[in-house]
Amino acid sequence: MSKAIYTKEQKDLIQKLKSARLSAKLDQKTAAKRLNKSQSYISKMESGQRRIDLVQLKQIAQAYSRNIDYFIK
């Protein structure tokens, strides 16, 4: 039996977060400034070390010029 740390949904979200940031042509530092967070916050979010709540996801979607549906489908 596999003892995966992350569910498939969590892995998908993590990948979409990074992909959306790159599509918006933002580096982690610039994305962090848009979100009023530190660069390490973005790094930890994209590596799965930090969980994201719905309010944060909405802010991220706005900062990356994405519809929130992109992240939750």
N, C-alpha and C positions, 0 to 999 in steps of 0.2 A: 504494500500500500504506500502510495506517494505521500510525503509530508510536505506539500507545497506551502510556502509561507504566504503567498498571495493567491487569491482566487483569479480566475480568468478575467472576470469583470474588473478587478483592480489592476491587473496587468494591462488590459485594454485602455483603461482610463489614463494610466501613467504614460502609455505610448501616445495617446491622443493629446495629452498636455504638451508633450515635447514637440510633437508634429505641428500642432497649432501655433506654438511659439515660433518655430522655425519658418512656418508658412507666412507668419506675420513679419518675418525678417527682423526678429528681435533676438538679441543675445540675452543671457540670463540677467545681466546687470540692468539692461534697459527694461526688461519685463518687470524686474523687481521694483524699479523706480515707478513704473506705471501703477503697480499694485501697492505702493508704499510699504514694501517689504524689503528684506535684505536679499542679496544674491544667494546666500546659503539657504534661505527659505525656498527659493525656486529650485535649487539643486536638490534639496531634501524631498521636495514635492515630486520632482521628476524621477527620483531614484526609489520612491516608495517608502521613504523613511518618515514621511509626514502625511497624515490623512487629511482629506479635504472635505469640508462640509458644504452644504448646498449654497450658502451665502457666499462662501469663498469661490465656489465654482462659477457662480453668476458673475462675480467681479472679474474672474479670469477670462470668462467668455467675452465680456465687454472689452477688456484690455487687449485681447487677441483678435478682436473684430470677428467673433464667431457667435453663432447661435448656440445657446446652451444645449440644444438637442444634439449637436455634434458630439458632445462629451458623454451623453447618457444613452444613446441608441446602441 
